Amino acid sequence: MLEDIEKYCIHVGLMLIFLMVGCDLAYIGEKGINLSGGQRARIALARAVYHESDVYLLDDILSAVDSQVACWILEKTILSSLMNQKTRVLCTHNLQAISAADMVVVLDKGQVKWAGSSANFLLSPYSTISTIRDSKLLSTQKPEKEVSMSDPSESDVPRENDFVSTSGEEQDVAEPELRKEGRVEMSIYKSYASFSGWPIVVVTCVSAAFMQASRNGNDLWLSHWVDATGRTEHVTFYLAGLCIFGVVNSLLTLVRAFSFAYGGLCAAVQVHSELLSKIVDAPVHFFDQNPSGRILNRLSSDLYMIDDSLPCILNILVAHFFSLLGIVVVLSYAQIFFLLLLLPLWYVYSKVQFYYRSTSRELRRLDSVSRSPIYSSFTETLDGSSSIRAFKAEELFMGRFIEHMTRYQGTSYSEITASLWLSLRLQLLAAVVISFIALMAIIGSRSDFFLTFATPGLVGLALSYAAPVVSLLSNFLTSFTETEKEMVSVERVLQYMDIPQEEHAGSRSLPPGWPLEGQIEFDHVTLRYMPSLPPALNDVSFNIAPGMQVGIVGRTGAGKSSVINALFRLTPICNGQIIVDGLNVANFAVGDLRRGFAVVPQSPFLFEGSLRDSLDPCGESDDCKIWEMLEKCHLKTLVESAGGLDTHVKENGLTFSVGQRQLMCLMRGPLSNLQKILCLDECTASVDTKTASILQNTISSVCEGITVLTIAHRISIVLNMDNILVLEHGVLVEQGNPQDLVKDPLSVFSSFTRASTM
């Protein structure tokens, strides 16, 4: 009975956490891209609690949420009966969690500097919780009532860049991958020909036709020589004819091979350039709706088919087509009655190839579609390997991967079966052709028959041409089908070339050096991520003077990141206008617009390569300036110990911790002298309070004269700024000087301040 009650309480607690997310959890996109950072952290916590382990390792889960939600998580989850009598190890910079801990361990450069109770920690030289007392002094009077710890789901509606539908009707953000049906349209072939270049296509076809004509002419010339046996005085004449046919055939073969290789290379370069350009210029919601595995499939497997397989198989197809055409012409000339067999032969052959092509074409489409989940599952497993091992879910993910592989291998097996089906029928068809020609040769050789069908040389030529007809028929149909299957890759790539693009052309051109001052004005701005979703920003208006440092605060999902999205035009606004230095940003090309701003995103990212290239991708700063900024950001010692600016950075910056990556990304903004507007999206979430304070002072000094927009959950970061914008449910509910707002016990910002000092 007690066990049932305990499980019931756990499930109730999980429901509370899910309510805190404030969204429909029917679908979670790849890596949780359709959730905000705070929502992903809370769902991960709920998953850990549901696992009912004896030991919980929590890696800085409170840094992605605001102070009120952090208090709620601490009180209702980590310190509640849900995890009572469990060992909880929490890596955090959150002062509330440190003060509530049974034991505090201080680490520095991989070594334990101090360990003890939280009470003794307050007296230790490593204590930073004393800043709580200082921040409490900001409030001039004690509020009449304490901060309400009611369910934060009431105001935790997801309206960030990564969102989930909150409408009553469930809505999947990721759309299923499209798969066309039926034959590959002629427009696909025309598109590939245009990628190769029409002059190259014409040269290739003409050279292939004349090459086959010279080969058949050589054989006819040889049969004519056989029929002229006994006239030795013309041997030189016949040998000269064979030499001429051989030289012409070799030259035409060289021209055809070169034109195919050049055309395939031109097509590969053109397709890759256009596809990459279309994907790079796609709007943000395209990446929300298409998992990375699906995009990677287009850029890897499909492009490989176009680069390597398609030109080769297309070359073979053209060769087999003209070879079959030459065989038909020669057989019709050598055995006139072969024309009687031609019509029924073509009818049977067309029926066989129709069934085979229809089947194999759809199998290739299924093959391409079934490959995308393998890429997605593989990358997802690599990224989440630590969580998979922690929850002992290896068998679950292995089973899911094997399921994807089984579906993919099923299509491959079906392709092999279809090709065996075709081979049997083509062999029977070729046997009929050979038997017919042999029978006609025997009948025509009888002296008492009233018709003579051909000379001995032509009969031999007809039999020699009829013998390989089975392989030619099979190879032609196989190559034609393979070409059509390879064209599916062109078809899939062309689908991505039709995706919506961001507007690059503006009605006006930006003046040189814009923005010169950095004044920002939002005039009744409304933004929706989807027509069916509530507005992420609802009639928001504010004015930021040049050179001001402005903090944007609010609950998780209040619309803070949407302000930056609207400014950078990552998502088009529905209503209103955004004015920067007196100019409406909607009138300019997005590329020119974004080059005028600097941004440090919430998720830090470093490029693979040298550390210098990651810190200064555009190469605009010298090493002296980079080292100066490293020292100001307290990274100089770390970089020197790692090997200097030439240190190789691993993929996604895994060489460094999350906090260190955030500090390095923070450097990119001040390193550029061109921008007058700097946007910081939770750039200090993963660093400790002391370092965050030092960095804030660094930003204030380095970015003097630059307009700085800072999105922060940590209230101490924005207390000394010039202005504060408080968002709630996408609405600007409060703005003003933070010191003045803190003194007002009824202000929303003061409630955030009290929650952060509890």
TIPA-46612 format. One record per residue: x, y, z of N, C-alpha, C in turn. Coordinates in steps of 0.02 Angstrom, whole numbers, plus 50000, padded with zeros to 5 digits. Each point is the difference from the previous one (the first is absolute). Example, Ala and Ser with C-alpha at 12.3 -4.5 7.8 and 13.67 -1.06 7.14 Angstrom:
BEGIN
506604971650390499555005950000500455006050000499825005349964500425005950003499615005550037
END
This chain:
BEGIN
500424994050000499585006050000500445006350000500515000150043500445005750003500395000949935500174994349969500365000449937499565003049946499374998249999499535002849951499925007650011499955002050064499945007250015500625003749977500594997050011500625003249979500035000949925499804994849963499995000549927499505005249977499435000350035499495004949981500285007150010500365001150055500295006650012500515001749947500394995049980500505001349948499675002149936499464996649981499655001749938499675006850005499755001850060499715006650009500555005349991500584998650029500565004749993500215000849927500004994549963500185000449929499495004149962499374999350017499485004049967500105007450014500225001650061500135007050016500575002649957500514995949991500575002249960499795000949927499594995449975499765000749931499565006249993499615001550052499605006149997500445006149999500574999650034500465005649999500265001449930500064994749959500225001049932499485004149962499364999150017499485004149971499904998849927500094993849975499934998849928499734993049989499804998849938499744993549980500594995449987500064994750038500574995549994499874994149954499505000749956499864994549954500574998849953500395005149985500564999249955500585004250024500594997150002500615003550016500484998949942500225005349969500424999449941500694997450017500384998949946500684997550008500405004750044500324997150052500395003750049499575005250036499344999449997499565004750033500025006949971500115000649933500075006649970499375004050003499424996650010499385003950003499825001750072500484999650046499915002250069500545005150016499855004450046500515004850023500514996450044500555003550016500524996850041499744998150068499605004350031499724998350065499524994249999499624999549947499524994449994500384993549990500535000049961500394993949991500314997750066500255004950039500314998250064499494996950047499405002750002499494997350046499744993249978499944999049936499794993449976500544994850015500635001949993500554995550018499984998350074499855005050042499944998750072499414995350014499445001249968499424995750011500164992849979500374999249946500194993449977500454996550052500455003950032500444997250051499614998050062499525004250020499604998450059499584993849987499734999549941499594994249982500394993550002500665000649990500424994050000500074996950070499875004050052500024997650070500664996850017500545003749989500674997550016500175001650072500534997050024500255001450068500485006050000500325001349943500485005549995499815004149939499975006650009499835004649945500595004849989500255000349939500535004649980499685005449957499965006150026499655005449967500505005349979500085000849935500535004449974499705006849982500015004750048499835007049989499325000849966499494996450027499345000249968499625006450016500245004050049499655006150019500235006249961500534999349960500265005949966499565002249942499574995549975499605001749941499315002650018499855000750065499325002250020500075006350042499435003650006500015006150040499994998350074500085005150042500084999050072499384996950032499415002149978499394997250030499924992749983500134998249938499954992949982500544996050035500605003050008500534996550037499794998650072499675004950032499754998950068499484994450001499575000149950499484994949996500314993049993500504999349955500334993549989500344997750064500345004750034500344998150062499504997650053499475003850009499524998550053499574993949984499744999649938499524994949983500304993649973500645000249982500304994149969500634997750037500535003949995500654997850027499994999250075499665004650036499994999850074499364997050027499574997449956499354997450022500054992550011499414997150018499974992850012500114996049937499955003249941500134996449938500714997149998500475003850027500704997849999500294999550071499544999350049500234999450069500364993450009500495000050045500404994150015500394997749938500105004449952500404998549941500635004350001500544997349974500615004049994499955004349938500045006650011499935004849945500645004149995500354999249945500625003849986499835005249948500025006450018499805005449956500605004549986500205000349936500515004749979499645006549981500155005450035499615006049989500385006250025499785005749973500215006550026499435003550036499424996650005499415003050029500085000650076499945006150025500125001350071499474996850044499384999749976499474996950039500144992650011500234996649948500154992850006500594998850046500505004449996500594999150043499825000850074499585005050014499825001250070499564994450027499654996349957499564994650022500354993250001500634999749979500354993649995500224997550069500034993450007500264997050061500765000450002500314999849940500735000249996500195004049938500515004150007500255004149945500714998049985500144998949935500684998349977500215005349950500575003250012500265005249956500564997049958499925000649933500504997449953500335005849965500654999249987500375005149962500544996449960499955000449933500484997049955500074992550013499444996750012499994992850008500204997550068500105004450049500204998150067499495002450051499904996050053499555001950054500355004950046499745006150003500305005250041499715000350070499374998150006499675000450065499394995549999499834997150057499404995950007499745000650071499345000550007499705000650066499275001749994499695001650057499295001650000499895007049973499385001549981499845006549974500085005550053499874998250063500095005050054500735002050006500444995049999500725001550003500255003449937499674998549944500215003049936499935007650002499495002550037499905007250005500605003550032500364996350043500585002850035500654998749964499974996149946500624998249963500195005649953500645000149980500215005349953499724999149930499714994249986499734998749934499265002049994499725002450053499295001550000499845005949955499504999149958499745005549959499275001450018499744996350049499305000950018499905006550038500555003050023499935006450033499705005349954500054998849935499705004749953499255000250007499714994750028499285000050011499815005650047500395000750055499845005150049500065006949969500515000949958500095006549968499425001549954499774994949963499465001349953499355001250038499944997350059499395001350038499955007350022500585003150006500005007050021499715004649947499934997449939499725004049947499275001550012499674995750037499305001150015499945004450062499695005849992499965004950054499504998050053499524995849983499514997950049499814992849987499814996750053499804993149992499314999749970499884995849952499354999649969499484997650049499385002049987499464998350045499884992550001500124996749944499924992750000500574997049960500164993950017500574996749969499824998249928500534998349963499904998249930499584993749996499495000449959499564994349992500344994449963499954994050027500294994249967499474995949966499525003449971499474996449965500274996849937499594995949970500204996349941500225004749945500644999749980500245004749950499744998549931499634994949991499734998549933499525005249977499725004050048499525005149980500315005249955500645001350009500325005049958500584997149961500054993549999500574996949965499784997349933499715004249959499784998049934500595000649951500154994949962500595000249957499915004749941500365005450002499985004649942500705001949980500474995550013500695001449981500104997849928500635000549979500154998149932499844992749988500154995750049499814993049995499354999250037499484998049964499345000250030499644993549987499454999250036499554994549989499295002850000499584997049960499325002549995499644999550067499665005450018499615000050061499265000049985499824999149938499304999749982499704993450021499344999750001499674993950020500134994349953500065001549937500134994849950500754998649998500184993650005500704998249999500295001649931500605002550002500325002249937500724997950003500214996049952500694997949996500395005449964500555002150032500425005149968500384996949942500264993950009500374996749946499524996749952500055001749937499574997249950500304993449975499584995149981500264993849973500365001249934500514995949986500395001049940499584998349939500005004449951499614999049940500324994749956499574995949968500244994949953499545000049940500275001749942499605000049940499864992949977499484999349960499814993549973499945000549925500034994249967499964999949927500685001049968500015000549935500625000649963500325006850012500655000049990500375006350007499815004549941499795006050016499765004649948500575002149953499805001649938500495002149951500355006550020499665004150040500315006250023500624998850042500034994250034500594998350041500604998949955499894996349944500544998949952500225006549969499535004449984500175006449970500405004350049499814999650064500375003950051500724997550005500094993449999500694997450004500395001949937499674999749942500345002149938500205007350003499575004250029500175007150006500575001150048500044995850053500575000450046500654998349963499974994949956500604997949963500175005049945499495003249972500115004649944499744996949936499545003349967499704997249940500514998849944500495004449989500514998449948500364993450013500164998750063500344993850017499544994049986499365000750015499524994749988499964998449925499975005249959499964998949927500634996649974500585002450021500634996949979500044992750021499784998550060500024993250025499554995349959499405002149987499534995849962500234999049928500235005349968500234999449930500614995649995500495000950045500604995849999499844992850014499524998650046499814993150015499654996849940499575003849965499664997349941500494998349945500455004549984500494998849946500514994650021500154999550064500454994750023499704993249988499354999150016499684993749987499934998649925499875005449961499954999149928500664997749970500565002750025500654997849975500154992850020499774997950059500104993150022499594995249956499375001649988499584995749958500255000149927500245005849976500285000349933500624995749993500404999750053500594995749999499804992749993499474997950036499774993049995499714998549931499615004649974499714999149933500554999749946500515004150009500564999949953500364993350003500074997250061500334993550008499584994449969499345000150008499574994949969500035000549923500045006149975500075000949928500664997049975500525000750040500664997049982499954992449999499624997150048499924992750003499654997549937499495003749978499634998049940500435000749937500535004250003500445000949942500614995650004499974994350034500564995550009500244997449932500654999849989500294997749937500295005649959499795006150014500285005749963500545003350042500584997049999500555002250043500305006649978499865002149938500315006249977499725006050036499444999450038499705005750035500104999750076500494996150022500114999350072500205006750032500445003649966500225006450027499425004950005499564999849951499425004450000499554998850061499864993450014499574998350057500345001650067500664998850003500375001650061500005007550013500085003949948499985007350008499325002350026499464996949974499335001750025499914998550073500264994150021499954998250071500405004850044500585002249975500415004750039499645006750008499695002249947499645006450003499434999650051499604994549996499464999250049500264999750071500574996750011500294999450067500235006750028500345004049957500245006550022499425004750017499495000149955499425004350012499644997950064499924993450010499674997550060500385001950064500664999749997500415001850059499935007450017500025004249948499945007250012499315001850028499484996949971499325001550026499904997350071500324994350015499964997350069500345004850049500565002949980500355004750043499575006350011499695002549947499585005950007499414998650046499694994249991499424998250042500204999450073500564996650013500224999150070500175006750032500345004349964500195006550028499385004350013499545000149952499395004150009499584997650058499954993350009499634997350057500335001950066500664999350003500365001650062499935007450016500085004349950499965007250011499295002150019499514997249964499305001550016499804997750070500224994150020499854997650067500325004350053500625002349987500345004350048499645006750006499805002949943499645006450001499344999250038499644994549988499374998950035500114999350075500524996250019500134999050071500165006550036500415004249969500185006550030499395004550004499615000249946499415004449999499484997950051499874993450004499494997550047500225001450071500634998650016500255001050068499965007450020500215004349955500005007250015499295002650012499544998149956499325002550006499654997150062500114993450012499684996950058500265003150065500655000950005500295002950060499755007250009499965003749945499765006950004499275000250023499594995449974499294999950019499914998350074500394995250025499944997950070500255005550046500555003249982500285005350042499515005950004499665001449945499545005749998499294998150021499904993950023499334998050021499825003450066499365001350012499805003150063500094995250059499975002750060500134996050060499494994450008499365001349983499504994850011500114993949956500385000749945500164994249959500414994950039500475002450040500424995550040499614997250060499485003550022499574997350053499574994349973499805000449937499554995149971500374994149969500655000649988500384994749967500584997950045500004993850025500554997750043500665000349962500545000550038500665000649968500184993849960499764994150022500154993949963499705000249930499415003049993499685000649935500405004649955500235005650026500405004749961500684996849983500294996550049500644996749988499944994749947499444996649996499894995049948500035003149931499705006049992500025003449936500725002049982500375002550051500675002649987500534994649996499834993850017500504994749999499814994749947499504995950015499834994549955499755002549932499545004750000499725002449937500525003649958500415004150032500535003449962500534995149976500124994750038500484995049978499754996549937499354998549998499714997049940500105004649939499885006550010500065004749944500735001049981500455000150049500705001249985500344993949968499854994150024500394994149981499604995149958499424997750023499654994549968499625002249937499655005750004499575002049944500375001049935500565003849997500345000749936500234993449970500244995550044500244993649976499434995849971499454999450036499454995949977499655003249940500005006649996499715003449942500434998949938500654999850008500454998549945499874992949974499914995350045499864993149981499334999649964499515003750025499344999949968500025002349928500355005549988500065002649932500354995049955500534996950026500364995049960499554994149984499624997650048499564994249988499435001849953499755006150005499465002149956500214999949927500575003149986500235000249930500244993149978500244995850046500194993249981499394996049979499465000650039499384996549981499725002749934500045006549991499765003049938500424997549941500654999450010500434997449947499854992749984499854996050053499834993049990499364999349959499515004050017499364999849964500105001749926500405005149987500135002149930500374994549963500524997350030500414994849967499594993649988499624997950052499604993949992499455001049947499715005949997499505001449949500305000049930500635002249994500344999949936500234993049981500254996150050500264993349985499444995049991499465000650041499434995449997499365004249998499735000849940499435004549992499394997650038499964993350011499424997450037500045001250075500575002650022500065001950070499505005550017499805004049949499515005250012499334997250021499864993649980499374996950022500014998650075500594998750026500064998550072500075006450041500175005549967500175006150037499405002650040499415000149968499415002950034499794995950062499894993349995499834996250061500565000050052500635000149975500575000250046499985006550041499875005549967499975006450034499415000350049499444996949981499415000150043500144996250066500284994049994500154996050059500535003550043500505002749966500545003350036499755006250038499565003849969499735006050033499594998250060499624994549996499614997950058500454997950058500524996249984500464997750053500355006050033500265004449957500365005750028499555004850038499355000449980499545004450036499904997650072499884993550009499914997450068500635000650041500574998749968500635000250038500185007250019499935004749953500175007050014499545002950054499364998549994499535002750050500174997650070500174993650004500174997150066500665002650027500514999849957500675001950024500035007550016499635004049962500005007250013499725001650069499444996950017499705001250065500434997050056500334994449984500454997150050500595004750014500255003549949500545004750011499765006050042499395002249987499735005550040499924997850073499754993950009499954997450068500694999350032500494998149960500684999350024500275006850025499875005249961500255006750018499655002650063499344998850004499625002550058500184996050062500114993449993500154995950059500715001150024500425003449961500685001350022500035005950048499555004849993500015006050043499934998450074499534995650022499974998450071500634996850028500394996749957500634997150023500485005550019500065005149956500445005650015499775003650064499355001250005499735003650059500134996050063499864993549998500094995850059500734999650020500444999749950500714999450015500275006450033499845005849970500235006350029499685001350068499374998250007499655001050064500324995650054500194993949982500314995550048500695002550021500385002749952500655002750017499945006050047499545004649984499925006050042499734998350069499574995050004499704998350065500284993750032500624998249981500294993850025500064999950076500165005850030500065000150073499334998650034499465003049974499344998850029499774992849988500154997449942499804993149985500334995150048500645001150013500364995550047499765001050071499865006350018499785001450068499334996650014499554999949952499344996950010499994992749977500584997349981500054993049979499504998549944499975004549953499524999349944500364997749937500584996650007500364997849941499594995349957499654995350033499604995249961499435003449963499705005150032499455003649967500245003549937500565003650004500255003649942500304995249948500314994650024500254995149953499434996749962499464998550036499424997149968499695004849949499985006450017499735005049953500455000549939500664999850010500465000449944499954993849956499944994250031499934993849961499345000149961499495002850030499365000649964500075004349938500365005650006500125004249941500424996349948500514996350024500434996449954499624994449966499564996650037499604994649970499555002749945499695005750013499575003149948500425001949939500605002550011500435002049944500244993849961500204994850036500244994049967499444996349963499385000850025499434997049965499925002749931500105006649991499965002949934500584997649956500604999350029500574997549961499894992949977499734995850044499864993149981499474999749945499505004450004499485000149949500295002149933500495004550000500325002049937500374994149968500344996050040500354994249973499514994949971499454998950036499494995449976499705002349934499885006549993499715002749938500494999149943500655001050012500474999249946500074992749978499934995250046500004992949980499384998449959499445002750018499384999149962500095002449928500335005749992500115002749933500494995749960500534997750032500514996149965499714993749969499574996550035499704993849974499605001449937499595005150000499575001549943500395002749940500535003650012500405002549944500394994349967500224995250039500354994349971499534995949955499394999150021499514996549958499865003949936499965006550005499865004349943500584999749950500625000150025500584999749956500054993249966499814994750035500004993349970499534999749940499435003350005499525000249944500315003549940500355005650011500315003849945500534995849965500444996850039500544996049970499714994149961499504996850028499694994249966499685002249934499685005749999499675002449940500515001549945500545003450017500515001749950500344993649974500154995350044500314993749979499534996149954499364999950017499514996549958499955003249931499985006749997499975003449936500634998749958500584999550033500624998649964499994993049970499744995250038499974993149975499514999449941499425003250008499514999749946500275003449937500345005750008500255003649941500584996549967500344995550034500574996549971499794994249955499364997950002499774994449958499975002349927500274995949957500045001849928499334999649965499564995650027499354999249968499485005150024500225004550047499525005150025499985005849951499415002949993499925005049947500305006850018500215001150064500315006350020500674998750034500485004349985500645000050035500045006350042500074998950066499925005750047500625004350007500594996949993500615003950010500604996149977500565003749994500644996849983500294996850063500494995649992500304996850060500315005150048500305005249972500305005050044499485003650043499445001749969499475003550038499674995350050499934993549981499714995250048500454999550062500654999449988500464999750057499985006350042499945005749965499955006350037499365000350042499444997649972499375000050036500034995550061500314994149992500054995450058500465002950054500545003249978500465002950050499675005950037499545003549966499655005550032499424997550043499724994349982499444997350039500244996850065500624997450000500254996550059500035004450062500265006149996500035004250061499375003950013499464998649963499405004150009499714999250070500084994050031499734999050067500355004650050500665000349994500365004250048499875007449985499935001849936499865006949984499315002250023499504995649989499335001650024499995000850075500334995350034500025000350073500385006150024500585001449968500405005650021499665006749986499665000349941499665006249985499445001550049499594994950014499455001150048500275001450069500534996350019500295001250066500295007050005500375002049949500295006750001499475005449997499474998749961499465004949996499645000650068499894994350031499675000150066500455003150052500644998249998500475003050048500065007549990499985002149936500015007349987499395003450030499434996749991499395002950028500035000150076500294994950029500074999850073500505005350024500545000949961500485005250018499695006949992499545000549951499665006449990499555001850059499824994950041499625001450060500405004650046500674999250000500425004550040499965007249974499995000749934499925006749971499315002850018499504995649998499325001950019499975002450072500334996550045500005001850071500395006550012500555000849963500395006250008499605006049974499654999049944499605005449972499445002050048499754995350040499505001850050500275005250049500634999350019500305004850046500195006549966500034999949934500135006249964499375004249993499444997150019499375003749997499765002350069500424999250052499795002050067499985007650003499585002850044499965007350006500675002950021500145005949975500635003450014499885006550038500495001850039499975006550032500075005649948499705005550015500025005649952500695003350002500354999349944500675003049996500005006749965499505001249961499975006349964499595005050040500285005750012499665005350036499805005749954499495003650018499785005649960500495005950004500414999950052500495005450008500674997050019500535003749989500664997850020500225003750063500344996450043500225002950063500575004949989500015005450038500555004849994500654996950027500575002249976500644997150024500085000950075500254994750033500125000350071499394999550044499424998549971499394999550040500044993850044499755000350063499735005950036500565004350029499915006449996500505004750024499925001550074499384999650027499885001850070499764994050041499534996149974499754994250036499345001250035499595004749974499355001150030499514994849973499604997150045499524994749981499315002050024499514999449955499315001650018499544994549974499624996950046499484995249982499335003750003499655000149943499375003749996499434995149988499644998150054499424995649996500164993549961500534996750021500244994049965499614993950025499744996149952499674993650015500344994649958500184994550032500364994549966499674993450017499894995949950499754993150008500484995349964500134994350031500424995149967499604995749951499364999350014499544996549955499325003350005499615000049946499335003250004499564997050053500094993550015499574996750048500225001150073500585003150010500275001050067499835006950025499965000850067499915006750028500615004349986499925006650002500575004449984500574999350050500614999449975500584999850043500165007050027499875005149959500035007050021499335003249981499695003150049499325002749989499995007550010500035003749945499955007350001500525003050047500634998249989500565002350042500285006549973500075004950043500295006549981500505002350053500585002049980500505003050045500515003749958500405004050033500505004149966500654999550040500554998349967500654999450032500465005349970500265004250043500445005449978500684997149981500385003549958500674997649980500464999150060500394994650000500494998850051499734997450066499364998650004499704997650063500124992550007500064997850063500034992950015499334998050030499654995649965499314998350017499954992650016499684998550055499874993050019499294998149983499924994049973499334997349984499894994050044499515000450044499874994750048499284997749993499864994450031499334997149999500054992650013499414997150011499984992850012500204996249938500164993650009500174995949943499424999749951500135001749936499485000049950499615006549997500255005350031499645006450001500075003849935500494998149958500105003549936500645003949997500484998650044500625003850002500414998949936500114993849982500394998649939499635002249938499345000650004499615002249942500175007249982500215003950049500205006949986500615000049953500494995750015500594999649957499814997049932499554995050000499784997049937499695005349955499585004350029499685005249961500515005149975500495001850043500505004949980500434997449943500184993650002500424997049948499584997449941499345000850004499544997749948500084992549987500124996250053500014992749994499294997449988499515003550027499294998549989499665006549981499625000149945499675006349980499485002150052499965006450012499505002650047499345000749964499454999350038499325000449971499755007249997500225004050046499745006950004500525004550031499955006449986500465004950029500635000749959500495003550029500635001149966500565000750051500614998549977500605000650042500455005149967500165005250038500405005649974500694999850034500535000049960500685000350025500345006149968500205004750041500305006249977499565003549948499354999950013499535003649958499814996449936500234993849990499864996349939499624993650017499484998649961499594994050009500404994049974500134995150044500424994349981499674995549948499345000649991499654995849952500155002149928500305005749990500135002649932500684997949974500394996250039500684998549979500114992449994500504998249963500174992949992500234997250067499794993850015500154997250066500754999050010500364998649946500724999150008500345006450021499835005549968500295006550019499785001950070499364998550016499745001850066500384996450055500094993549994500304996050053500755001450008500325002249945500705001850007500105006250044499475003850010500065005950043499924998550073499834993650019499904998150069500504994750020500134999550064500404994550029499574996350050500084993450005499584996150044500414994450031499864998650063500274994250035499404995650019499914994349967499394996050011500014996350066499414997250016499934996450064500414993550000500024996549943500384993849994500685001649970500544999750039500665001949974500244995049948500325002549948500244995749946500685002449978500474995349996500675001449974500114995749938500345002949951500134996549938500594995350008499984994449965500584995550001500575003249962500604999650028500595003249970500405003350054500385005049982500415003550050499565004550043500235001150061499635004350046499965007249974500525002149965500005006849972499425000949950499884995049958499465000549951499324999950034499934996650056499364999950035499865006650035500535003150027499905006450035499915005749951500344999749944499975005449950499904996949931499384997649984499884996549937500155004249938499905006550004500105004349942500715002749995500434998450048500695002349998500085007550003499595003450040500005007350003500465002650055500244995850045500405002350057500684996550000500505003650026500664997050006500064996250066500554996350007500084995850060500045004150064500285005949996500065004150061499305001750028499545001849955499335001750023499644993950026500114994249967499684993850024500254998250069500665000550012500264998550067499745005050052499925006249979499745005050046499294998250022499594998049952499314998150016499994993550041500454995449986500034993850040500165001650073500445004850010500175001950069499415003350035499645004349964499425003350030499454995050016499944994749961499494994950011500254994350044500615000850029500284995150047500104993249965500245000249939500134993949962500734999449979500405004950015500695000049976500394994150027499944998750065500364994450031499784993449970499344999349990499734993849972500274998849929500005005249959500234999249931500754998749997500385003350043500724998850002500164992850020499634997450049500124993150021499784995049947499505002049958499754995549948500454999849939500455005149993500444999949943499995006349958499655005250022499985006349964499445000449949500045005049957499475001349951499984994849945500544996249992500014994849948499734993350025499735000050061499714993850028499434997649955500014993549986499474997249958499374999050042499455002849976499354999450033499624994349969499754995550041499624994349974499315002249976499654995449969499345001449973499545002650055499645005449986499545003350047500365002750061500655000649997500375002950056500044995550061499984993449990500004995450057500665000050038500505003549973500635000550037499915003750066499505004550003499895004250058499324998650030499915002250063499364999150034499495004949971499364999150021499475004349975500135007250021500205001050064500135006750024500585003349963500534996149987500575002849963499815001749928499574996049970499775001549932499595006449999499595000950052499605006250004500455006150005500534999450040500465005750007500345001549933500194994849963500335001149936499525003049948499384997750001499515002949954499865007350019500045001550064499895006850022500535004849972500594997449986500545004149974499875002349929499624996249962499925001649929499685006849989499515001850043499675006449991500485005850009500345000750057500455005750009500604999949953500194994249973500574999849955499875003749935499365000549982499825003649938499885007450016500325004249962499925007250010499465003149956499654995749961499535002649951499305000950028499814995750049499315000150023499905005150056499425003249998499805004650052499454997050044499774994049983499484996650039500244993050015500014998250064500224993450023499434996850039499824993849980499454996350033500304994050036499854999450064500254994550041499414995950025499964993749979499444995750019500234994950051499925001650064500194995450055500734997849993500445004749984500694998149987500394998450063499735001650060500354998550062499644994750042499564996049967499594995250037500434994550031500564998249968500394994350023500645001950036500065006250022500585002150038499795001950070500485000150046499835001450069499845007550008499725001650058499765006850012500585005149999500564998250028500565004650003500275001549930500094994649960500235000949931499495003949959499364998650011499485003549963500025007450016500125001750063500045007050019500605003449968500574996550000500605002849968499885001049925499684995049969499865000649929499535005749985499515001050043499545005649990500375006650003500465000650047500415006050004500445000849939500254994349975500415000249939499605002449941499394997449994499565002149945499855007450005499895002450061499845007150010500585004449978500614997850013500585004149982500194999349927500004993849975500204998849931499485002649951499364999250018499455001849955499745007150014500445004350024499785006950013499815003449934499415003049999499755003149939499624995349954499954993650019499654995049960499344998350035499474999549962499364997950028500014992550013499894998050062500044993050019499324997750025499744994749970499384996850022500194993450033499844999250064500194994150037499374996350024499924993749978499474995750025500304995950058499695000350058500294996750058499464997550047500134994150028499594997450055500305002150067500665001050000500355001950061499915007650011499625001750051499825007050011500615004350016500514997150032500595003950018500365002749939499904996849942500345002149939499715006649975499365001150011499675005949970499865005550050500214999250063499835005050051500335006749987500595000049970500375006249989499935002849930499524997649963499915002349931499605006549999499985003149941499665006449993499254999350000499764994449972499274999249993499834992650002499374998650018499764993150005499344999549961499944994649961499374998349967499754993550030499405000050028499714994150031499444997549955500064993849975499514997049956499614994650036499374999349983499584994850028499474998249948500004993649980499524997649950500065003949935500615002249983500105003749938499815007350004499835002450058499795007050009500515003650044500175006049980500455004150041499615002950058500104997250060499605002050058500345005350042500665000949989500355004850043500675001849968500195006350009500665002249979500225006050042500655000850006500265005650041500684998450027500255004550041500654999050032499954994450052500474995250000499934994350046500025002150074500405005050017500045002250069499335002950024499675003749955499355002850018499474994650005500044995049955499494994650002500084995650061500624999050023500124995850059499705003350062500025006650002499745003550058499244999950004499674998349944499274999749999499794992950015499714998750059499834993150019499454997049957499635004149964499454997549959500214998749928500615001649983500234999049931500144992649988499944998049937500144993049981500744998550008500425004849983500724998950004500224998950072499705003550047500184999150070499824993050024499464997249973499824993150019500534995149974500275001449940500554995849975500615000650045500145006150023500585001150043499924996450067499405000350028499884996550064500064992449990499754997449944500044992949987500734997749993500425004349970500704998249990500415000250064499745003250053500375000550062499714995650055499524995849982499694995750051500464994350019
END
